[in-house]
Amino acid sequence: MSSPNSTNSGKRRMRTSNPTPPKREDKRSRTDVMDEQYIDVSSHTAEAVHTLLPQFTISDEDIQKIADAVKSNIITDITNLIKSHTEPLLEQIDQLKYENKKLREDVDAVEQYGRRSLIRISGVPEPNDERSTTEVVRKIISDIDPEFKGVDILRSHRVGKLSDHDVNSDPKHRQIIVRLSEPGVKFRILKCRKHLK
């Protein structure tokens, strides 16, 4: 069996070493040449700076003027940037305030509409074992309004905090809120309230 490097196999022989670079006649490297050029250019630049430096003198007043101009430009730029970001937000806040006010007015209107058929009754004694105010309200209203039907009361309950009854003081009875079937019944009852006395 023949080796892969043999000439009998018909294949080209593989190179086992790197080719040698061509010989240079100049012994200096590329970095050496660049360093020399840099030193030459930098020496010319240094000479030019030294000859021009006495012509450019800046006083403290000039420095202050430059600083003030830069400061003014920075403040203007920052102010414009802040305005560009805050103006849309302020407009959005104004819009939300308007919508909030409108919604509050709408909610108030709905609440007022819902109160049209409510009656508040005061001064009705509150027994300790009271479970429902509906029967008490039916009796009071039927005594003053002959047209009243018991089904006109949708619901009733006492409102306010339950107070402790003191033996020495006059007890304060909580008011009763009554929701009627329609506002017409409420107005009819209110006309008849003079009979309560």
Backbone as JSON, one array per atom type, in Angstrom:
{
  "sequence": "MSSPNSTNSGKRRMRTSNPTPPKREDKRSRTDVMDEQYIDVSSHTAEAVHTLLPQFTISDEDIQKIADAVKSNIITDITNLIKSHTEPLLEQIDQLKYENKKLREDVDAVEQYGRRSLIRISGVPEPNDERSTTEVVRKIISDIDPEFKGVDILRSHRVGKLSDHDVNSDPKHRQIIVRLSEPGVKFRILKCRKHLK",
  "N": [[0.84, -1.17, 0.0], [0.53, 2.21, -0.85], [1.82, 5.41, 0.28], [0.05, 8.54, 0.99], [1.55, 10.63, -0.02], [2.99, 9.76, -2.12], [4.22, 9.61, -5.54], [3.08, 7.91, -7.29], [0.37, 7.8, -7.02], [-0.99, 9.64, -8.55], [-1.93, 12.03, -7.72], [-1.53, 15.44, -6.76], [1.19, 16.61, -4.93], [1.11, 17.54, -1.53], [1.9, 20.58, 0.09], [4.08, 20.94, 2.77], [5.22, 22.95, 4.24], [5.37, 26.53, 4.93], [5.45, 29.1, 2.38], [8.43, 30.91, 1.62], [8.93, 34.34, 2.28], [9.49, 37.04, -0.1], [12.71, 38.51, -0.37], [13.65, 41.59, 1.13], [15.17, 44.57, 0.19], [15.32, 46.89, 1.63], [15.89, 47.4, 4.96], [14.35, 48.56, 6.91], [11.33, 48.57, 8.82], [7.78, 48.85, 8.13], [6.46, 50.29, 10.16], [8.55, 51.7, 11.25], [9.11, 53.56, 9.25], [6.68, 54.99, 9.2], [6.68, 56.1, 11.76], [8.84, 57.88, 11.55], [7.8, 59.67, 9.66], [5.65, 60.68, 11.13], [6.92, 61.94, 13.26], [8.24, 63.94, 11.83], [6.02, 65.39, 10.77], [4.74, 66.13, 13.14], [6.66, 67.78, 14.3], [6.64, 69.94, 12.54], [4.02, 70.83, 12.96], [4.12, 71.56, 15.65], [5.92, 73.7, 15.48], [4.36, 75.48, 13.96], [2.22, 75.97, 15.71], [3.53, 77.21, 17.84], [4.37, 79.54, 16.59], [1.95, 80.75, 15.93], [0.59, 81.0, 18.34], [1.07, 83.32, 20.04], [-0.5, 85.2, 18.68], [-3.15, 84.54, 19.18], [-4.81, 85.35, 21.76], [-6.88, 85.06, 24.58], [-9.03, 86.82, 26.54], [-10.2, 87.04, 29.99], [-12.69, 88.19, 29.97], [-13.59, 87.61, 27.38], [-13.78, 84.84, 27.59], [-15.81, 84.66, 29.5], [-17.95, 85.77, 28.05], [-18.23, 83.84, 26.04], [-18.9, 81.63, 27.62], [-21.35, 82.52, 28.7], [-22.89, 82.71, 26.36], [-22.94, 80.02, 25.54], [-24.22, 78.91, 27.75], [-26.71, 80.21, 27.59], [-27.65, 79.18, 25.14], [-27.84, 76.46, 25.81], [-29.77, 76.53, 27.86], [-31.96, 77.51, 26.41], [-32.31, 75.4, 24.56], [-32.91, 73.28, 26.31], [-35.25, 74.23, 27.53], [-36.98, 74.38, 25.31], [-37.07, 71.66, 24.67], [-38.27, 70.59, 26.97], [-40.76, 71.9, 26.84], [-41.76, 70.82, 24.46], [-42.24, 68.23, 25.25], [-43.96, 68.47, 27.43], [-46.21, 70.0, 26.7], [-48.11, 68.4, 25.13], [-48.89, 66.68, 27.2], [-50.04, 68.42, 29.06], [-52.22, 69.3, 27.58], [-53.6, 66.89, 27.4], [-54.19, 66.48, 30.1], [-55.94, 68.64, 30.56], [-58.04, 67.85, 28.88], [-58.82, 65.46, 30.15], [-59.66, 66.52, 32.61], [-61.9, 67.99, 31.78], [-63.52, 65.89, 30.8], [-63.88, 64.45, 33.17], [-65.3, 66.29, 34.74], [-67.65, 66.48, 33.2], [-68.58, 63.83, 33.37], [-69.09, 63.69, 36.13], [-71.19, 65.53, 36.34], [-73.1, 64.18, 34.77], [-73.45, 61.83, 36.31], [-74.5, 62.97, 38.63], [-76.89, 63.99, 37.59], [-78.2, 61.61, 36.93], [-78.45, 60.48, 39.47], [-80.09, 62.41, 40.69], [-82.37, 62.09, 39.13], [-83.06, 59.52, 39.87], [-83.85, 60.0, 42.47], [-86.33, 61.1, 42.34], [-88.62, 59.72, 43.04], [-88.5, 59.34, 45.77], [-89.25, 59.53, 49.29], [-88.69, 61.11, 52.36], [-89.13, 60.37, 55.67], [-89.53, 61.71, 58.84], [-89.18, 61.58, 62.45], [-90.51, 59.27, 63.27], [-91.06, 56.92, 65.75], [-88.6, 54.52, 66.77], [-88.68, 51.29, 67.41], [-86.94, 48.85, 69.5], [-87.0, 46.25, 68.52], [-87.51, 46.42, 65.81], [-87.91, 45.22, 62.57], [-88.71, 45.63, 59.96], [-89.57, 48.47, 58.07], [-91.63, 48.86, 56.4], [-94.35, 48.23, 56.98], [-94.96, 50.14, 58.94], [-94.66, 52.51, 57.45], [-96.67, 52.12, 55.5], [-98.97, 52.28, 57.08], [-98.81, 54.95, 58.05], [-98.95, 56.47, 55.64], [-101.36, 55.57, 54.46], [-103.16, 56.56, 56.3], [-103.23, 59.3, 55.74], [-103.6, 59.55, 52.99], [-106.19, 58.69, 51.02], [-106.22, 57.42, 48.53], [-104.06, 55.8, 48.41], [-102.22, 52.84, 47.69], [-100.96, 49.8, 48.92], [-99.04, 48.57, 47.33], [-97.67, 50.57, 46.13], [-95.36, 51.16, 47.48], [-92.11, 50.48, 47.0], [-89.72, 49.89, 48.38], [-88.41, 50.37, 51.71], [-86.41, 51.88, 54.28], [-84.46, 52.6, 57.23], [-82.23, 55.38, 57.69], [-78.94, 56.44, 58.51], [-76.88, 56.51, 61.48], [-77.27, 54.14, 64.06], [-78.29, 55.2, 67.15], [-77.27, 55.16, 70.61], [-79.59, 54.68, 73.15], [-80.14, 56.89, 75.68], [-81.14, 57.0, 79.03], [-81.76, 59.38, 80.34], [-81.9, 61.32, 78.32], [-83.67, 62.63, 75.45], [-84.65, 60.31, 73.02], [-83.23, 60.05, 69.74], [-84.69, 59.47, 66.73], [-84.04, 57.55, 63.84], [-84.31, 58.62, 60.4], [-86.7, 57.61, 57.85], [-86.39, 56.3, 54.66], [-88.28, 56.14, 51.74], [-88.96, 54.41, 48.81], [-90.99, 54.99, 46.15], [-93.41, 53.76, 43.73], [-93.73, 55.48, 41.55], [-93.11, 58.92, 40.55], [-95.46, 60.44, 40.57], [-97.1, 59.38, 42.6], [-95.63, 60.14, 44.81], [-95.88, 63.0, 44.73], [-98.62, 63.24, 45.12], [-98.87, 62.2, 47.72], [-97.34, 64.09, 49.11], [-98.99, 66.33, 48.87], [-100.99, 65.58, 50.57], [-99.88, 65.66, 53.09], [-100.46, 67.59, 54.94], [-102.43, 66.6, 56.56], [-101.22, 65.18, 58.53], [-100.86, 66.54, 60.92]],
  "CA": [[0.0, 0.0, 0.0], [1.39, 3.38, -1.0], [1.47, 6.54, 1.16], [-0.65, 9.57, 0.24], [2.48, 11.58, -0.62], [3.77, 9.13, -3.19], [3.97, 10.13, -6.88], [2.38, 6.9, -8.06], [-1.09, 7.91, -6.85], [-1.52, 10.52, -9.56], [-2.39, 13.28, -7.1], [-0.5, 16.43, -6.5], [1.8, 16.55, -3.62], [0.72, 18.63, -0.64], [3.02, 21.3, 0.65], [4.14, 20.74, 4.22], [5.78, 24.13, 4.9], [4.92, 27.81, 4.4], [6.41, 29.65, 1.41], [9.32, 31.93, 2.16], [8.61, 35.64, 1.69], [10.59, 37.58, -0.9], [13.68, 39.27, 0.41], [13.57, 43.04, 0.96], [16.46, 45.22, 0.23], [15.24, 47.91, 2.68], [15.84, 46.71, 6.25], [13.43, 49.22, 7.83], [9.94, 48.06, 8.76], [6.78, 49.84, 7.76], [6.19, 51.14, 11.32], [9.67, 52.63, 11.41], [8.93, 54.63, 8.26], [5.55, 55.81, 9.63], [7.11, 56.85, 12.94], [9.66, 58.98, 11.08], [6.92, 60.66, 9.03], [4.86, 61.3, 12.2], [7.81, 62.87, 13.99], [8.47, 65.06, 10.95], [4.79, 66.18, 10.71], [4.45, 66.71, 14.46], [7.59, 68.87, 14.55], [6.15, 71.07, 11.77], [2.81, 71.3, 13.62], [4.54, 72.24, 16.88], [6.48, 74.98, 15.1], [3.26, 76.35, 13.53], [1.46, 76.35, 16.9], [4.33, 78.16, 18.6], [4.42, 80.84, 15.91], [0.62, 81.36, 15.92], [0.05, 81.12, 19.69], [1.03, 84.7, 20.55], [-1.52, 85.97, 17.99], [-4.46, 84.17, 19.73], [-4.92, 85.47, 23.21], [-8.28, 85.18, 24.99], [-9.12, 87.44, 27.86], [-11.24, 86.48, 30.87], [-13.97, 88.74, 29.52], [-14.0, 86.82, 26.22], [-14.18, 83.52, 28.09], [-17.12, 84.83, 30.16], [-18.94, 85.95, 26.99], [-18.44, 82.53, 25.41], [-19.63, 80.79, 28.59], [-22.73, 83.01, 28.77], [-23.57, 82.33, 25.11], [-23.17, 78.56, 25.58], [-25.23, 78.7, 28.79], [-27.99, 80.67, 27.04], [-28.07, 78.19, 24.14], [-28.23, 75.22, 26.49], [-31.04, 76.78, 28.54], [-33.0, 77.59, 25.37], [-32.55, 74.05, 24.04], [-33.57, 72.47, 27.35], [-36.61, 74.76, 27.68], [-37.77, 73.92, 24.16], [-37.26, 70.22, 24.8], [-39.27, 70.37, 28.02], [-42.06, 72.34, 26.32], [-42.25, 69.88, 23.44], [-42.71, 67.01, 25.91], [-45.01, 68.73, 28.42], [-47.43, 70.58, 26.12], [-49.13, 67.37, 24.87], [-49.38, 66.15, 28.47], [-50.94, 69.42, 29.63], [-53.47, 69.23, 26.81], [-54.28, 65.66, 27.79], [-54.72, 66.71, 31.45], [-57.12, 69.5, 30.41], [-59.1, 67.04, 28.3], [-59.3, 64.55, 31.19], [-60.42, 67.31, 33.58], [-63.2, 68.28, 31.18], [-64.31, 64.65, 30.78], [-64.21, 64.13, 34.55], [-66.38, 67.21, 35.14], [-68.86, 66.08, 32.47], [-69.07, 62.58, 33.95], [-69.67, 64.0, 37.45], [-72.5, 66.14, 36.1], [-74.0, 63.13, 34.31], [-73.78, 60.97, 37.45], [-75.39, 63.74, 39.5], [-78.21, 64.04, 36.94], [-78.81, 60.28, 37.07], [-78.84, 60.33, 40.87], [-81.26, 63.26, 40.92], [-83.51, 61.46, 38.48], [-83.45, 58.37, 40.69], [-84.44, 60.46, 43.74], [-87.64, 61.72, 42.11], [-89.72, 58.98, 43.68], [-88.15, 59.06, 47.17], [-89.79, 60.36, 50.36], [-87.98, 60.98, 53.64], [-90.07, 60.56, 56.78], [-88.8, 61.94, 60.09], [-89.93, 61.6, 63.71], [-91.21, 58.01, 63.54], [-90.33, 56.19, 66.79], [-87.9, 53.32, 66.32], [-88.62, 50.28, 68.49], [-85.71, 48.05, 69.52], [-87.15, 45.0, 67.77], [-88.02, 46.72, 64.46], [-87.25, 44.47, 61.49], [-89.08, 46.21, 58.68], [-90.26, 49.76, 58.19], [-92.66, 48.93, 55.35], [-95.69, 48.26, 57.58], [-95.11, 51.44, 59.6], [-94.85, 53.51, 56.38], [-98.0, 51.89, 54.9], [-99.99, 52.79, 58.0], [-98.74, 56.42, 58.07], [-99.39, 57.05, 54.36], [-102.78, 55.26, 54.24], [-103.97, 57.43, 57.17], [-103.37, 60.64, 55.18], [-103.94, 59.5, 51.56], [-107.17, 57.63, 50.8], [-105.98, 56.73, 47.26], [-102.8, 55.05, 48.51], [-102.26, 51.37, 47.64], [-99.74, 49.27, 49.56], [-98.03, 48.16, 46.33], [-96.93, 51.75, 45.67], [-94.07, 51.19, 48.17], [-91.17, 49.48, 46.47], [-88.91, 49.49, 49.55], [-88.17, 51.43, 52.7], [-85.43, 51.53, 55.32], [-83.99, 53.73, 58.02], [-80.9, 55.84, 57.3], [-78.17, 57.06, 59.58], [-76.26, 55.65, 62.48], [-78.12, 53.76, 65.18], [-77.76, 55.86, 68.35], [-77.56, 54.52, 71.89], [-80.65, 55.39, 73.88], [-79.78, 57.26, 77.04], [-82.36, 57.08, 79.83], [-82.0, 60.77, 80.73], [-82.08, 62.21, 77.16], [-84.74, 62.31, 74.5], [-84.04, 59.52, 71.95], [-83.33, 60.57, 68.37], [-85.08, 58.38, 65.85], [-83.51, 57.68, 62.47], [-85.3, 58.89, 59.36], [-87.05, 56.49, 56.97], [-86.41, 56.62, 53.22], [-89.26, 55.29, 51.07], [-88.97, 54.5, 47.35], [-92.34, 54.73, 45.66], [-93.45, 53.19, 42.38], [-93.59, 56.53, 40.55], [-93.09, 60.26, 41.15], [-96.83, 60.95, 40.75], [-97.55, 58.95, 43.93], [-94.91, 61.0, 45.76], [-96.47, 64.33, 44.74], [-99.96, 63.11, 45.72], [-98.67, 62.04, 49.17], [-96.86, 65.37, 49.64], [-100.15, 67.22, 48.99], [-101.81, 65.12, 51.69], [-99.11, 65.64, 54.34], [-101.05, 68.52, 55.91], [-103.33, 65.82, 57.43], [-100.42, 64.54, 59.56], [-100.89, 67.3, 62.16]],
  "C": [[0.89, 1.23, 0.0], [0.91, 4.5, -0.09], [0.79, 7.63, 0.33], [0.28, 10.55, -0.43], [3.27, 10.98, -1.79], [3.35, 9.65, -4.55], [3.18, 9.16, -7.72], [0.86, 7.09, -7.99], [-1.72, 8.85, -7.87], [-2.03, 11.85, -8.99], [-1.22, 14.19, -6.9], [0.0, 16.32, -5.1], [1.4, 17.76, -2.79], [1.95, 19.27, -0.05], [2.97, 21.18, 2.17], [4.7, 21.95, 4.93], [5.24, 25.39, 4.23], [5.94, 28.35, 3.4], [7.25, 30.74, 2.06], [9.01, 33.26, 1.49], [9.79, 36.16, 0.88], [11.49, 38.46, -0.04], [13.56, 40.74, 0.06], [14.97, 43.6, 1.03], [16.49, 46.26, 1.33], [15.04, 47.19, 4.01], [14.86, 47.36, 7.22], [12.02, 48.65, 7.68], [9.0, 49.22, 8.42], [6.49, 50.79, 8.92], [7.33, 52.13, 11.56], [9.52, 53.82, 10.47], [7.81, 55.55, 8.7], [5.92, 56.66, 10.84], [7.95, 58.05, 12.53], [8.8, 60.08, 10.45], [6.11, 61.4, 10.09], [5.7, 62.3, 12.96], [8.06, 64.1, 13.15], [7.24, 65.98, 10.91], [4.54, 66.86, 12.04], [5.42, 67.85, 14.77], [7.16, 70.12, 13.78], [4.91, 71.68, 12.43], [3.17, 72.07, 14.89], [5.13, 73.61, 16.55], [5.38, 75.97, 14.71], [2.47, 76.84, 14.73], [2.23, 77.39, 17.68], [4.4, 79.52, 17.91], [3.06, 81.53, 15.94], [0.08, 81.66, 17.31], [0.05, 82.55, 20.22], [-0.06, 85.54, 19.88], [-2.91, 85.71, 18.58], [-4.43, 84.24, 21.24], [-6.38, 85.73, 23.55], [-8.28, 85.75, 26.4], [-10.2, 86.76, 28.69], [-12.62, 86.97, 30.47], [-14.5, 87.95, 28.33], [-14.48, 85.42, 26.65], [-15.55, 83.6, 28.74], [-18.23, 85.0, 29.12], [-19.26, 84.62, 26.3], [-19.25, 81.63, 26.34], [-21.09, 81.21, 28.69], [-23.52, 82.62, 27.53], [-23.89, 80.85, 25.1], [-24.28, 78.24, 26.59], [-26.62, 79.08, 28.27], [-28.53, 79.68, 26.01], [-28.55, 76.9, 24.79], [-29.58, 75.4, 27.18], [-32.19, 76.84, 27.54], [-33.34, 76.2, 24.84], [-33.3, 73.19, 25.05], [-35.02, 72.93, 27.52], [-37.49, 74.3, 26.53], [-38.04, 72.43, 24.22], [-38.33, 69.9, 25.84], [-40.66, 70.75, 27.53], [-42.62, 71.34, 25.33], [-42.76, 68.59, 24.07], [-43.89, 67.28, 26.84], [-46.3, 69.28, 27.81], [-48.47, 69.52, 25.77], [-49.72, 66.8, 26.17], [-50.34, 67.13, 29.14], [-52.28, 69.44, 28.9], [-54.28, 68.0, 27.2], [-54.89, 65.81, 29.2], [-55.98, 67.58, 31.37], [-58.3, 68.72, 29.86], [-59.69, 66.09, 29.34], [-60.09, 65.29, 32.27], [-61.82, 67.62, 33.05], [-64.09, 67.03, 31.2], [-64.75, 64.26, 32.19], [-65.38, 65.0, 35.04], [-67.7, 66.81, 34.49], [-69.45, 64.8, 33.06], [-69.69, 62.8, 35.33], [-71.05, 64.63, 37.29], [-73.52, 65.1, 35.65], [-74.42, 62.21, 35.45], [-74.74, 61.68, 38.39], [-76.8, 63.8, 38.92], [-78.94, 62.7, 37.08], [-79.28, 60.06, 38.51], [-80.07, 61.18, 41.2], [-82.51, 62.65, 40.3], [-84.01, 60.27, 39.3], [-84.11, 58.77, 42.0], [-85.85, 61.04, 43.56], [-88.76, 61.01, 42.85], [-89.4, 58.61, 45.13], [-88.86, 60.04, 48.11], [-88.98, 60.07, 51.61], [-88.99, 61.31, 54.74], [-89.26, 60.66, 58.07], [-89.76, 61.83, 61.28], [-90.72, 60.33, 64.01], [-90.42, 57.24, 64.59], [-89.76, 54.87, 66.26], [-87.85, 52.32, 67.47], [-87.35, 49.45, 68.38], [-85.81, 46.81, 68.66], [-87.67, 45.22, 66.35], [-87.21, 45.96, 63.41], [-87.54, 45.08, 60.13], [-89.84, 47.51, 58.92], [-91.44, 49.85, 57.24], [-94.05, 49.03, 55.95], [-95.96, 49.59, 58.27], [-95.4, 52.52, 58.56], [-96.23, 53.35, 55.75], [-99.09, 52.49, 55.79], [-100.0, 54.31, 58.0], [-99.32, 57.0, 56.79], [-100.88, 56.76, 54.13], [-103.69, 56.09, 55.14], [-104.18, 58.81, 56.56], [-103.81, 60.65, 53.72], [-104.92, 58.36, 51.3], [-106.93, 56.84, 49.5], [-104.75, 55.81, 47.3], [-103.06, 53.54, 48.48], [-100.93, 50.88, 48.21], [-98.66, 48.89, 48.57], [-97.24, 49.34, 45.79], [-95.57, 51.88, 46.37], [-93.2, 50.09, 47.59], [-90.24, 48.97, 47.58], [-88.75, 50.69, 50.47], [-87.16, 50.93, 53.72], [-85.04, 52.79, 56.07], [-82.57, 54.09, 57.57], [-80.23, 56.5, 58.49], [-77.65, 56.02, 60.55], [-77.25, 55.37, 63.6], [-77.52, 54.35, 66.45], [-78.12, 55.06, 69.59], [-78.6, 55.36, 72.62], [-80.19, 55.63, 75.3], [-81.09, 57.47, 77.81], [-82.73, 58.53, 80.12], [-82.3, 61.69, 79.54], [-83.21, 61.72, 76.29], [-84.13, 61.51, 73.36], [-84.25, 60.17, 70.59], [-83.61, 59.38, 67.46], [-84.53, 58.63, 64.45], [-84.64, 57.91, 61.48], [-85.55, 57.64, 58.53], [-87.06, 57.02, 55.53], [-87.35, 55.62, 52.56], [-89.13, 55.51, 49.57], [-90.35, 54.07, 46.88], [-92.29, 54.28, 44.21], [-93.28, 54.23, 41.3], [-93.64, 57.9, 41.21], [-94.49, 60.83, 41.37], [-97.39, 60.58, 42.12], [-96.89, 59.83, 44.99], [-95.58, 62.36, 45.86], [-97.87, 64.31, 45.37], [-99.85, 63.0, 47.25], [-98.23, 63.36, 49.79], [-98.01, 66.38, 49.77], [-100.99, 66.86, 50.21], [-101.1, 65.23, 53.04], [-99.65, 66.62, 55.38], [-101.96, 67.8, 56.9], [-102.54, 65.14, 58.57], [-100.53, 65.26, 60.89], [-102.13, 67.07, 62.97]]
}
